Amino acid sequence: MNFMVKCCECNRVRLENNWLPEYEAVKSNKTIFSHSYCPDCLRKIMAQLEAWSPAPEREAEALPAALDLHQAVGG
């Protein structure tokens, strides 16, 4: 049985320090995959998350004072 890491976005497979197309990396039908992100897809996903998340100063302005735990507990 062969264990390999496969990118859950582009399906490339990690072989040592290289990410190859699945058909080049997998030699057996008895391969079990663990999923992760290859470096290229991880950069894309992180850029999307950063663009989606609000800037910290806007996030702080959006929180109502009632959610400020320091005031709620008298701190």
C-alpha positions as CSV (number, residue, x, y, z in Angstrom):
1,M,0.0,0.0,0.0
2,N,1.3,3.4,-1.0
3,F,0.5,6.7,0.9
4,M,0.7,10.0,-1.0
5,V,-0.3,13.6,-0.5
6,K,-2.6,15.1,-3.1
7,C,-3.6,18.7,-3.6
8,C,-7.3,19.1,-2.9
9,E,-7.5,21.9,-5.4
10,C,-5.5,20.9,-8.5
11,N,-5.1,17.1,-7.7
12,R,-1.3,17.2,-8.2
13,V,0.6,14.7,-6.1
14,R,3.6,15.4,-3.9
15,L,6.5,13.2,-4.8
16,E,9.5,14.0,-2.6
17,N,9.6,17.9,-3.0
18,N,7.9,18.0,-6.3
19,W,4.2,18.3,-7.2
20,L,3.4,16.2,-10.2
21,P,0.2,15.4,-12.1
22,E,-1.5,12.4,-10.6
23,Y,-0.9,10.2,-13.7
24,E,2.9,10.8,-13.5
25,A,3.2,10.2,-9.8
26,V,0.9,7.2,-9.1
27,K,2.2,3.9,-10.2
28,S,-0.2,1.6,-8.3
29,N,-4.0,1.3,-7.8
30,K,-3.3,0.6,-4.1
31,T,-2.4,4.2,-3.4
32,I,-4.1,5.9,-0.4
33,F,-4.2,9.7,-0.5
34,S,-4.0,12.3,2.2
35,H,-5.2,15.7,1.0
36,S,-3.5,19.1,1.4
37,Y,-2.7,22.1,-0.7
38,C,0.3,22.4,-3.1
39,P,2.3,25.6,-2.6
40,D,0.7,27.2,-5.7
41,C,-2.9,26.5,-4.7
42,L,-2.2,27.5,-1.1
43,R,-1.0,31.0,-2.3
44,K,-4.2,31.4,-4.3
45,I,-6.4,30.3,-1.4
46,M,-4.6,32.6,1.0
47,A,-4.9,35.6,-1.4
48,Q,-8.7,34.9,-1.7
49,L,-9.1,34.6,2.1
50,E,-7.1,37.9,2.7
51,A,-9.3,39.7,0.1
52,W,-12.5,38.3,1.7
53,S,-11.7,39.1,5.3
54,P,-12.3,42.7,6.5
55,A,-9.4,44.9,7.5
56,P,-8.8,44.7,11.3
57,E,-9.8,48.4,11.8
58,R,-13.1,47.9,9.9
59,E,-13.8,44.7,11.8
60,A,-13.4,46.5,15.1
61,E,-15.7,49.3,14.1
62,A,-18.3,46.8,13.0
63,L,-18.5,45.1,16.5
64,P,-21.2,46.5,18.7
65,A,-20.1,47.7,22.2
66,A,-22.2,45.0,23.7
67,L,-19.8,42.4,22.4
68,D,-16.8,44.1,24.1
69,L,-16.0,41.5,26.7
70,H,-13.8,43.8,28.7
71,Q,-16.7,46.1,29.4
72,A,-19.1,43.2,29.9
73,V,-17.0,41.7,32.7
74,G,-16.0,45.1,34.2
75,G,-12.4,44.9,33.0
